[in-house]
Amino acid sequence: MSHHKNGRAQGSAQRIADLWLYLLGNGELSLEEKVFLYTVARQHWARKNWTARQHELARLFSCSPATIKRRIVLIAGRHGWITKEWRGGHQSNVYAPGWRLSQLMARVKK
């Protein structure tokens, strides 16, 4: 196993004390995206599916449903933060952690 200069093993991920504080420090996400991701994570930990209608999210974040749709597409698509479940051949409004959010959740200290 190779080591970095600081003595930590290469490839080992640092533990996260608090997911919310970690997300707040992420400069690439808007506050709304951080709240959305944290809610998806919390619901996943509670073993509940989280469904959110775009017009309800728009009212919560004081923006248009079109803005919500664009942001969901951004954090779901190539960024891998969330996934949307498929039901009956259509994408639903049921959200689950994507690969990127799942990796962060696995690093949270329990």
Secondary structure, DSSP 8 states (H G I E B T S, - for coil): --B-TTS-BTT----BS-HHHHHHT-TTS-HHHHHHHHHHHHHHHTT--EE--HHHHHHHHTS-HHHHHHHHHHHHTTT-SEEEEEETTEEEEEEEE-HHHHHHHHTB--
